[in-house]
Amino acid sequence: MQKEDMLKLLTAGIMAPSADNMQPWKFRIGDDSLEISLDQEQLGHFFDPAEVATAMGCGALIENIDHCARQMGLQMDLNRRVEADQKIVATLSFSPLIPGKQGGDLSDAVFSRCTDRALYDRRKTITASDKKLLEDSVNQAENYTLTLYDNPEQRKKIIKTVYGADTIRFSHEKVHRDFYHVLRFGDAAERTREGLAQSTLGIEFFFIPVLKALRSWKITHFLNRVAGLHHMMALRGVWLPMVFSSSLVSITYRGAADYLQFGRVMERFWLQATAAGLSVQPMGAFPLFLARVKTVDGEGFSEREIARLNNLEQLFASATPGYQTGTDQLVMLFRLGYAKRPPNRSLRRPLDSFLI
C-alpha cells in the first residue's frame, strides 16, 4: 500500500469530531498499517473523564477511515490495544476489499460533516424515509438503539434534562476554565487550527463581548449567585436551540460501556444525517457528565451535583422507552434540523503535525 493512500485515509480520519476540537491523535504509518496513539498534551479535561471523550473521538476517526478505505477498495481490520506507557489505542491494517463487502458509501459525508450550533428552521420536518435511514445506521450495531423524541411530552423531558445538565456546566469552575482554555477569539483559531472558534458557536455577535467579559471565574461565579447567570446561559445555549430543532434523538447502549465503539456508532449516525442534508449538534454535557459519574464515581462533582445528575438520568429514562439506568449507557444526545445558512466549520491542524 502506497504512503499516499495512507495519507488519504488519515486526511479523512482527522475530519472526525473530538472533544472541543482538540484533535488528540498521533499516527505512525507502516507498510500496510496505521498505529493510533494519543497526544498526552491534549488530555485531562473535565469533559474527558478516564479519557472517555478521547476514546469516542478515536472511534469516530476510525469510522471515517473505514468508510474511505472501502471507497478506495480496501478492507480495514482493527486491532485494539491499550498500552499504559505509550497510550496506543489501536492498529489498523489494510488489505484488498472482498467483493460484495462494500456496504453503503458515506465517504463524501466525511468531509462535509460538522457541528452546527446555530438555530435551525423549525418549519421543516424530517421525512419518514430519512428517519428510517438514521435508525438503521444505529440499530445495525448490536444492543444500540436510536430514539427519536417526536412526542411533545418526550421532547419537554429531554429539553429539561439537557437544560438541567447545562446549568451545572455553566456553574462549574473546572468546566469554565477548560472552556476558556479551548475557546478561540478573533483570528486565534486560524493560528492554532484547533479548539472552539467563536465563529462556530452559533451565537449572536453581541454575545461575543459578553463571553470575553466572563473569562474571569470570579465574575462568572458572582453573577451565577446573584443573577442566575448559569440559567440564562443554559437557556440560550441549549434550551432555545433544542426548541428550534426538527427532532431530538439519543443513542443508547445496553451493556458495559465501550467508548471506542460508541464513537464509531455515533459517527456513522452523524454521517448518515449529513448525507440526508440534516444539520446536527451533539448535546454532549449530559452524556459526558453521566460518564464521569459512572467511570470515576463523579470525581470533581459535589454530592449535590451528583444527586442532580442521577435525578436527570431518571428523567431521561422516563422519556426513553426501554432505557434502564442500571444497565444502559447514554452514548450521545443530538438535535437535528435544517440550517438556515451554511455553518462555519471547525478547523484542523496540518496532517504532518499528527505524524510520529
Summary of the structure (lengths in Angstrom):
residues: 356
radius of gyration: 19.8
end to end distance: 18.7
largest distance: 65.3
contacts: 1144
relative contact order: 0.19
helix: 49%
strand: 18%
